[in-house]
Amino acid sequence: IVVIAEGRTTVEINYFEVNDGQQRLTTILLLLSAIRDHAAKLGNDIFAQHISEHYLTANCFEGGSKKVVPKMTLGKLDNEEFGAVLGGKLQNATKTGHRIFECYNYFQSQVEGLNLEELESLKNRVVKKIIVVHINVADQFNAFRLFETLNDRGLALSAVDLIKNHLLMRAASTSNGDDAVVDSIVEEWQEMYEKIREYDPVTFFHRFMLSEYPGKVSAKQLYEVIKQRANNEKWDAKYISEFTNKLKSAAGIYTELIDANVGNTKINRRLSDIKLFEASPSYTLLLKITPLFKSGLLDEVQYLKIIDLIELFHIRWGITG
């Protein structure tokens, strides 16, 4: 787990920003929450309280009263749901519609048949057998650099994470110590990712790059190509901020294209046809022209004409190979 200390170490509660390992910690805390809630359901409130006080929350005496804070908080897109689970607000209710809830519900289903002895045994295996390596770094730049060193495998599944980390590392090193700039980039990246999380992020990123930059690049080369471009062109925090903002806007348009829901009935119908044809390469072009349509620089007739040409091309391509 790679973390950056926030402020000086004290004898009270110390805060850290998790740079690498957030998903692992989140998963462990959700499992412990499910164990706690099942213990409470079985009537052992002491066991449930023990888990909450030792593993899910931290506390200190401050301002004349006891202060209790969660062991971990997430970004604004997930923290409300995560806080509800850690706070025990889902003990008697089933929530769906968010990955945090789905993960918690899965763990609940797995512990549901356990008795108290089995539940305590599972808790002990989680807190005593899982080894967490805590790596404390001085600043964001070193955290991002360490992440890249630990995770650079060139795998398609991690390409987007590697790109994100490299860009954040560059932003941190060129922001003149302004953490707010880097935080803003992180926030916009998270908003972008939330939009395309269910739509294959690597494929989206690949199509976005093809629509914005000249040249051909395969999905497997994404990380190396972006890294080389950023280094050669000396992308700084300002450029990366603009790049991320453009990426976020494109993510919204991409989901509309895939869902055939761009706000025009005729165009939506034709987009559904493109999806049926499996004309996936056309999304690169559509990513480029849809903002022009939305801004009024391209009218409906022109847009539909382009779709006609896309369909004609793919039909001929399919016949001739």
N, C-alpha and C positions, 0 to 999 in steps of 0.2 A: 504494500500500500504506500503510494508516494504522496506525501502531504507537505503543506507549507504552513508553518506556525503563524497564527494571527496574533500579533502582540507578544509581549514577553511572557515567559513561563511563570505561573504563580502557584500558590499552594491551594488555590480554589479551582474553578473550572477553567480548563485551557481549551482554546478553540483552534481548529486546524481546517485548512481548505484541502479537500481531497482532490488531487490531480489525477491519480490513477488508482482504480480499485473501488470506485463508487458502487458499481453494480454488484460486486462481491459482498461488500458491506451491507448494501440494501437487502440483498437476498437473505443473508444471515439474520438480519434484524426482523425481516418479515416471517421467517421460520420461527424465531423465538417468540414473536407476537402470537403466532398461531398456537404454539405450545402453551403460552401464558393463558390465552383465552379458553383453551380446552381444559386447562387445570381449573380455571374459575368455574367452568360449566360443570365440572365434576365435583365442585364444592370445596376445593382446596384453595381458599383465598390467600393463605399464607405463602404457598408456593408461587401463585400468580403474582403476588406483590413482590416476592423475592426477585423474580425475573424482571419485573418492571424497574425496580430500584437499582439492580446491579448491572443490567445489560441494556435496557432500553432508554433509561433516563440518567441524568447526572443531577446532583443537587448540592447546594451550598446555603449558608446562612448569610443573607444580604439585606440591608435596609430594615432590619428588625424582624424579618420573616424568612421562611424557607423558600428558596428559589429552585424550581425544578425545570430543567430544559431537556429536550430530546437528545439522545446520543448523536443523532445525525439529522440534518435537514437537507432537502433536495432543492433543485431549481424550481422556479415558480410554476412550471408546467406540471410538476408531479408532487410538489410538497404538501398540498392540501390533502390529497388522497393518502400519502405516506404518513402524514401527521395523524390522520384519522385512525389508521391502523395501529401506529405506535401508542396513541392515546387510549386505545381500547374501546373506541366508539363503534366498532363493528362486531362486538361480541354477540349481540342478539339480532344482527341484521346482515343480509346478504347484499353486497354491492357488486355491480358489474360495470362494464363500459370503460375501464381503464386498466392498463397493464399491472399497475400496483395491486389493484383489487383482484385481478385474475391470478397473480402469483400468490397472494395471500389465500385466496379461495382454494387454490391447488394444495397448499400446505395444510389448510384446514381439513381437506378431504383425506389427506394422508395420515393425520394424527387422530382423526375422529374415532377410530376403533381402539385406541390405546387406553389402558388403565393408568392410574397414577404412577405406579412403579415403572411401567414402560415409558411413560412420559418423562419421568425424572432421568431415566437412563438415556433417552434421546437428548435431553437438554445437556447432560454431562458430556455426551459425545461431541455435541456442537461446540461447547465452550472449552473443552479440554483437549480435543483431538485436532481441531482445525488450527493450523499454525498461521499466524498473520505476521508477515515481515514488515515492520514499520520503517519506512525510509523518509527521514525528515530533510527537506532541502531548504535552501535559504530564500529562494525567490521563484517567481513564475518561470523565468527563462530557464533556470536549471531544472525545474520540474518537467517542463516540456521536453527539454533535451534528454533527460533521463528516460522519459516515456518513450521517446523515439528510439533510444538505444535498446530498451527492453523489448519493444514490440515491433520493430522493423523486420517483418518477414516477407513483405511484398505480396501478401495473400489478398485475393479479391474481397474476401469477407471483411477484412480490416482496413481496406484502402481508404474509406471515408474517414475513419478514426485517425489514421496516420496523416492524412492530408490536414485534417482539423488541427492536430497537434503541431504539425510543422508550421502551419500558418500562425498559430497562437504563439509559438516560440519566436517566430520572426517579429510578430506584433509586440511581444514583450520586450524584445531587444531593441526595438526602434521607437518605443512609445515615450522615451525620456522619463521613465519612471512613473508615468501616468497609468496607474492600475485601472482607472475608470474606463479607459479606452479598451483595454483587454477585456474587462468585464462586459462591456457593451458588445464586443465581438462574440464572446461566449454566449451571451443571451440571445443574440440574433441567430447564431448557429443552432442553438437549441430549438428556437421557434421554427427554423427551417426544417430541422430533422424531424420534429414532431409532425410536420405536414406530410413528409414523404416516408415516414417510418414503415408504413404498410405497403409501399410501392417500390420496393427494392432500391434503397438509397444509392448503391453503386451504379446501377443502370441510370438513375436520374442524373447523377453527377457526371457520368460519361456523356450523356446526351446534352447536358448543359454546356460542358466544355467544348463539344463539337459545334454547338450553336453559337458560341461566343468567340472562339479562337480559331484561326486558320490551321490547317494541317490535320492529319489523321492520327488518331491515337486509339489503342485498344483499351478495354476496361482493365485488363491486367497491368497495363502500363501507367494507369492514372496517377498513382502516387509519385512515381519517378519523374513523370513528365511535368506535373505541377511543381514538384520540388525544384526541378531544374529551371523551370520558367521563373519561379519566384526568386531563385538565387541569381539567375542571369539578369533579370529585369529589376532586381533589388526592391522587391515589394516591401513597403514599410507599413506601419500601423494604419496610416490613413488609407492607403490603397487597399489593404486587407479588409478594413472596415467597409469600404465601398463595395468590394468584391462580395463580402458576406451579405450585405444588404441586397445586392443584385441576385445573389443565390437564393435568398429567402423569397424574393418576389417571384423568381422563376419556379420555386417549389410550389407556390400557390397555383400558378398557371398550369404546371405539370399535372397536378392532381385533377384540375378541371378537365384537362385534355383526356386523361385516362378514364375519368368518370363520365366523359361526354356531357359536361355541364358548364359551358362557357357563357351562358345567359342568352343564347339565341337558339330557338327551336330548330330551325333549318340546319344550322351548323352542328348542333348537338346530334341530330339524326345522322348526319354524314360522318361525324366523329365515331359514332357507334359502328358504322359500316367499316371504317378504317380498323377499328379494334377487331371486328369480325374477320377482316382480310388478314389479320396478323401482320399488318404493314408497319412493324415497329420502327424501322429506320426513319419513317416519316415524322416521328415525334421530335426529332432534332430540328427539322424545318419548322414544324408547328410551334415549337418553343420560341423560335425567332419571330414568326409573323403574328402570333396571337396578341402580344403587347401592342403591335401596330394597329390591329383591329380594335382593341379595347380603347386605344387613345384616339381613334377616328381617322388615323392615317391610311387605313385600309377599310374599304366598305364590305358589306355582306357579299355582294356579287363577286368582288375580287377574291375574297376569302374562299368562297365556294368554287371558283374557277381553279384555284390552287389545289383544292381537294380533288377536283376532277382530274387534274394532271397527276396528282399523287396516285390515285386509283388506277389510272391508265398505265402509268409507269410500272406499278406493281403487278398488274395483270399481265403485261407484256413480259416483264421479268420472270414471272412465274411460268409462262409458257415457253420462253426461249432458254431460261436458265442463265 
